[in-house]
């Protein structure tokens, strides 16, 4: 019995068997398929984190901050909702006891958010 390539993606990606050149771009996938791929990523990686990071950003359709990987269910929920998180939402995921610094890349000015 054969299965479609899409059905095999979560397993293939999680085990590192899928090379970038052999998979469809995330933009061609349904939201449901992208969410299934995120659910299929194991807690213990067998691929370099950089590869995972790039693929998750492609699946999400936006930059993903490293602290967001601590709560993958929030990424899946965002993806399923069809409403990408704004910068305020992403910063809101940080623990309250952690400082948030905004750096103006043009001037180098640093502002700490309350």
N, C-alpha and C positions, 0 to 999 in steps of 0.2 A: 504494500500500500504506500503510495507516495503522498508527501505533504508538500505544500507550497513553500517557497523560499521564505516567505514572510513568517510562516508558523515556526520556522526553525531559527529565526533571528535571535530571540532572547537567549536560547541555549548557546548558539554559535558565538554570539558576542561575549557572553559571560565567560565562556571557556577560551576566548581568544582565537577562535577558529576563523572568524570573519575578518578578512583584510578590508581596508577602506575601499579598495578598487572593486571588490566583489559584492558590495551591498548597494541597495538603492538609496538615494539621498532621502533624508528624513522628511523633506518638504513633500515628497511623493507619497508618504505614508499617512494613513488615517490617524486621527488623534488616539483612537482606541489601540491601534497597533503600537504607536509610540509609547503609550502608557504601559502596555504589556511588556515592552522591551525594558522600560525602567523597572517594572516589578521583577523582571527576570535577572537583574544584576545581583550577584551574590554578595554577601558581606565580606567574604575573603576573595580578593581579586587574584586572577591568574594572568592578568594583562597589566601593562604599565598604567599608572594613574593618569598620565597625560593623555593616553588614548581614550580612557573612560571620560575624562573631562571634556575633550573635544567632541565626543559623540553625544554626551548629555547636553552640551550647549546646542548642538545641531538639533537634537530631539526637541529641546525646549523652545528653540527659535529665539534665544536671547542669551546674553552672557549669564553664566551661573557662578556665583561666588562660592568659595570653598566651604564656608560655614553652612551653606545650604545642603551639602552632602550629609550632614549630621542628621537631617530629618527628611529622608527620601519620600516619605508619605506626603509631605507638603508639596514637593515637586510634582508628584503624581496627581495630587488633587488639583493643582494649578493647571496642569496639562489637560486633565479631564474637563475642567471648567471652561476651557477655551479662552480664558482671560489671562494674558501674561501679567506677571507681577511687575509693578512699577518699582522705582528705586526706593520709595518709602516702604513698600511691602517687604522688599529684600532686607533693608536695614532693620525693619521691625522684627525680623526673625533672629536677630542677634540677642544674646542674653542681656538683660538690663544692666548687669554689673560690668559690662565690657564697654570701654570707651569707643566712640566712633569719631574718626578724624576725617574731615574732608580736606583734600589738598587741591588747590587751584594749580593746574599744570602749567598755566601761562606765567603766573606770578610767583608760585611756590608758597603762597600764603596757606597756612594751616588753620582750620577752624574745628574746635571740638564741639560736637553736638551734645546737648543735655541728655 
